Amino acid sequence: MNHDAELAAQVANADFDRANIARMYDYHLGGSANFAIDRETAEQALKIAPTERDYCFANRAFLGRAVRHLVTEVGIDQFLDLGSGVPTVGNVHEIAHEHNPRARVAYVDWEAIACYHARHLLGPDEDRVSVTEADVCDPDTVLNAPGVAGLLDFSRPIAVLAFGILDIIPSTDGASLVTAYRDACVPGSALAVSNNAQLARTDEEVAGLRFLLSTTSTPQLHLRTPEEVAALLPGYTLIEPGVVPAAQWRPDRPVSDEEARRGNVYGAVGLLPHRA
Ligand SMILES: C[S@@+](CC[C@H](N)C(=O)[O-])C[C@H]1O[C@@H](n2cnc3c(N)ncnc32)[C@H](O)[C@@H]1O
């Protein structure tokens, strides 16, 4: 059996007919949880906009630094990862457990291959990690899912992670969606967001990418300015340095403006203040 047939045999309800953002992202990051249509579409994206792979690595590295900061500097030990993707290098639970073995992580994604691989990677660790296959645009279902409500203690601070998701959901009103999750969290909780931007992309590249994405299972791309990203964290107090190109959010090494722009992604992390 070839690779794609083997993968298809593992997961009966995967959507094989259209390229899928979770699997394209996995391909860009060097993973193998993807089909020919995902690889071909990801390669076309690189032809249209050669910095597309920089986006994936900058976004993923930001996620790692943000989670590490939240565990080590803020003391958060519970994570709700919305649109968590196919497991790859530096998964949230791996980073969190490196610094706090008791940390709990609830992954949520609607892509069947991503969830299959996440469950496969985790094995039996249900006291600390769960995988829920659900639409993050339905907060009631997500928040009441056994993998979320049964694992996370909402009377204690939780970090909601929204990396590379608010820019591809159908609604442009990411703030309303975030608010539904925020309202389930107590003060001291956090929200981390990354969002696609037009930093190094030309107008032609953006138009080409939009057209390409219109053929995939997530046919929209909401690029945002720093002000628009800040508006995705309503009621949160931004941790320094605020909204910046993701590669320049508390980097582990000096990052030039040129390198940061190539990522085409903004990042921000906010904390829900305690009432006075
Ligand atoms: C670009 S990937 C980002 C993965 C990961 N959050 C990261 O930043 O490395 C976007 C992920 O969001 C998932 N996704 C998109 N729309 C979704 C929805 N409505 N509900 C759940 N997951 C969704 C995709 O399946 C994909 O895994």
PDBQT file of the ligand as one rigid body, heavy atoms in Angstrom, charges set to zero:
ROOT
HETATM    1  C1  LIG A 301      -2.680  26.719  10.318  1.00  0.00    +0.000 C 
HETATM    2  S1  LIG A 301      -3.131  25.349  11.317  1.00  0.00    +0.000 S 
HETATM    3  C2  LIG A 301      -2.490  25.876  12.880  1.00  0.00    +0.000 C 
HETATM    4  C3  LIG A 301      -2.101  24.721  13.780  1.00  0.00    +0.000 C 
HETATM    5  C4  LIG A 301      -1.570  25.133  15.155  1.00  0.00    +0.000 C 
HETATM    6  N1  LIG A 301      -2.574  25.890  15.902  1.00  0.00    +0.000 N 
HETATM    7  C5  LIG A 301      -0.328  25.978  15.033  1.00  0.00    +0.000 C 
HETATM    8  O1  LIG A 301      -0.446  27.215  15.102  1.00  0.00    +0.000 OA
HETATM    9  O2  LIG A 301       0.752  25.439  14.858  1.00  0.00    +0.000 OA
HETATM   10  C6  LIG A 301      -4.875  25.642  11.541  1.00  0.00    +0.000 C 
HETATM   11  C7  LIG A 301      -5.593  24.496  12.234  1.00  0.00    +0.000 C 
HETATM   12  O3  LIG A 301      -6.920  24.908  12.551  1.00  0.00    +0.000 OA
HETATM   13  C8  LIG A 301      -7.805  23.826  12.278  1.00  0.00    +0.000 C 
HETATM   14  N2  LIG A 301      -9.143  24.404  12.042  1.00  0.00    +0.000 N 
HETATM   15  C9  LIG A 301      -9.526  25.274  11.078  1.00  0.00    +0.000 A 
HETATM   16  N3  LIG A 301     -10.814  25.602  11.236  1.00  0.00    +0.000 NA
HETATM   17  C10 LIG A 301     -11.262  24.918  12.326  1.00  0.00    +0.000 A 
HETATM   18  C11 LIG A 301     -12.513  24.855  13.004  1.00  0.00    +0.000 A 
HETATM   19  N4  LIG A 301     -13.571  25.578  12.582  1.00  0.00    +0.000 N 
HETATM   20  N5  LIG A 301     -12.608  24.057  14.093  1.00  0.00    +0.000 NA
HETATM   21  C12 LIG A 301     -11.547  23.336  14.512  1.00  0.00    +0.000 A 
HETATM   22  N6  LIG A 301     -10.331  23.371  13.922  1.00  0.00    +0.000 NA
HETATM   23  C13 LIG A 301     -10.191  24.157  12.841  1.00  0.00    +0.000 A 
HETATM   24  C14 LIG A 301      -7.221  23.157  11.059  1.00  0.00    +0.000 C 
HETATM   25  O4  LIG A 301      -7.712  21.832  10.917  1.00  0.00    +0.000 OA
HETATM   26  C15 LIG A 301      -5.740  23.238  11.378  1.00  0.00    +0.000 C 
HETATM   27  O5  LIG A 301      -5.312  22.125  12.091  1.00  0.00    +0.000 OA
ENDROOT
TORSDOF 0
